[in-house]
Amino acid sequence: MPLTPCLDCGAPTRGNRCPAHRKAREHARGSRQERGYTDAWLTAARQAIATHVAAHGPVCPGWQRPPHPVDAAELTGDHHVALAQGGPLLPDRIAVLCKSCNASKGATR
């Protein structure tokens, strides 16, 4: 993965933020586990992604844009109903989006 500038300070880093800002952001948001993204969620999301790729190939169905091909590693699990709003961990209730579409969507639906 190439180095990119940290979104907060501009320092070269892997990912969106340097380690210091990543830690500060995680502290403010709560950890993955605290937000409900347990190992059970990760397993369900991986299963949903694998099912999607087997049926459609590495294609993001798009969010507010047409379906588009992506690298399979860019696909993520997304909730039909957010975990914070009581959404289930069931794989059939997990949508698949690329990281870009998932970030654009946020918690809008």
N, C-alpha and C positions, 0 to 999 in steps of 0.2 A: 504494500500500500504506500503510495507516495506521500511525502510530507505536504501538509496544507497549513495555512495560517490559522491559529487559534481565533475563534470568533470573538473572544473577549480582549486579547492582548496582541494578537498578530504573530506570536512566536510560532516557529515551525513545529508542527506536531503531527502525529498520526491520529486521524479522526477529526472531530469538530473543535475540540478544546484541548489545551495543554493539560497535563496532569493536575496542576494546582486548580485551574478553573473547573475541570471536570469534577474534582472532589468537592469544591465549593457548591457547584450546581447540584450534585447528588445530595449533599447535605440539606440544601434548601428544598429539594423536591421529595426527599425521602429515598431510601434505597429501592432497588428493583423489588425486593421481597416485601418491603413496607407498602409499596404501591400495588401489590397483588400479583406481581409477575413471578410466581413461584416456579419450582421445577415442574410441577404439574402443568402450569400454563405453557412453559417452554416445550414440553413434550406434545401438548395438544396443538400448539402453533406449528411445530415441525411436521406433525402428521397432516395438518391441513395444507401446508405448503407442498408436501410430497404428493398428496392426492391431487392438488391443483396442477402441479408440473406433469404428473402422469397423464392427466386428462387434456391439458392445454399446451404443455411445453412451458418454457420460461417466458411467459407473457404476463404482463401486469394488465388486469382488466381496466385499469385507469380509474381515476377519481376526478370528475369534472374535465376529463380529456379522454380521447379514444384509447382503446387497448394498444399496448406497445410492447415490443420485445425488450427484454432486459436480461442481464446475467442472472442466473438462478440464485446466486448468493445475495442479490439485491431484493429478493422477495421477503416480505415480512408478514407475520400474522397480525390481523387487526380485528377488533371487536365489532360486532353488529351493535352490541350494547356494552358500553365501557365497564370495566371491572369496578370502577369507583361508583357506578350506578347500578351495581348488582348483576352485571353481565356474567353468564356462565362460562366455564372453561371447556365446554363441549366443542370438539373440532368442527362439527357442522354449524356452529354459531360463530366461527372465526372466518373472516374474509381474508383474502390474500391481496396485498398491494405491494408495489415496490416502495422502497424507503422514501423516495421523493413524493409519491402520491400520499403515503401514510403521513408524512410530515405536513404536507399541504392540507390534508383533511383535519388533522389534529383531533379535537374532541367535538367536532361540529355536528355529528349525527348520533 
